[in-house]
Amino acid sequence: MLYAKALRRIVSIPPALTLVTLTLAACGGAGPQGGGTDATVAGTVHVCSSCHGPEGRSISPTFPRLAGQQKDYLVAQLQAFRDKTRADPHAQTYMWGMAAQLSDSTIDGIASYYSSQAPVAGTPNASPESAAGAKIYAEGIPSENVPACMSCHGEKAEGNGPIPRLAGQHQAYLARQLEAFQTMARANEIMHENSKDLTGEQISEVTAYLATL
């Protein structure tokens, strides 16, 4: 009933504002200090699925797969979107408005939901590019002061706590994030240092490998 009313209200709203409006409807207008409920979380997840796919299994490289992502990482990113402290261009375009009205308890519920979903399996790829990426992931590039990704993200790129799962993610999405870390468009000192010396070819290689896991 609430969604039917919300949808009727947004018929005349410009497309660019539609997703934000739906999010506000799903959140019941609660501000960041408000309390979340199971219904609020379910409604918000329903809205999230329009971009991130059912159960967080996105098919578009514009939007990351959330299924099986680390809960602590999801909480941190949603809070950063809400607080506008994650300011890379895609965050501003897609997520600042979407997260603006999320309460801490709703964020926790969303993160719990997506972290409990089965992750998307990678697509097997025996190409030379993927093999080169596997070497970078496991060993880094010592001559260029690039550390092994595995030392933080895990042997199978499963992540841990605030360190994200990378396995099975869209290659293009991962490449865009590494480029954002390089330029500090996405501010993260550790990832800036780890990525700043990677060439475009090396970024393509390591992300091609991660998409296979």
Number of C-alpha atoms within 10 A of each C-alpha: 6 10 12 8 10 15 15 9 12 15 10 9 10 8 10 10 11 14 19 20 18 22 24 21 20 24 25 18 13 18 15 19 11 16 14 21 13 12 13 22 23 17 19 25 24 18 21 19 15 12 19 22 20 17 21 26 22 21 14 14 15 15 19 22 28 28 25 24 31 23 25 17 19 23 21 16 20 23 22 18 23 22 14 17 15 22 18 18 12 16 18 15 12 16 21 22 20 23 24 21 22 32 21 19 19 26 23 20 22 23 26 19 20 22 21 15 15 14 21 18 12 15 15 11 14 10 12 12 17 21 16 16 23 21 16 22 26 17 15 20 16 10 7 10 14 18 19 18 20 18 13 14 20 19 12 14 20 21 20 16 14 16 18 20 25 23 26 22 29 24 22 18 16 22 19 16 16 22 19 21 22 21 13 17 15 21 16 14 12 9 16 19 16 19 23 18 14 19 11 11 10 18 20 20 24 26 27 28 28 24 22 19 18
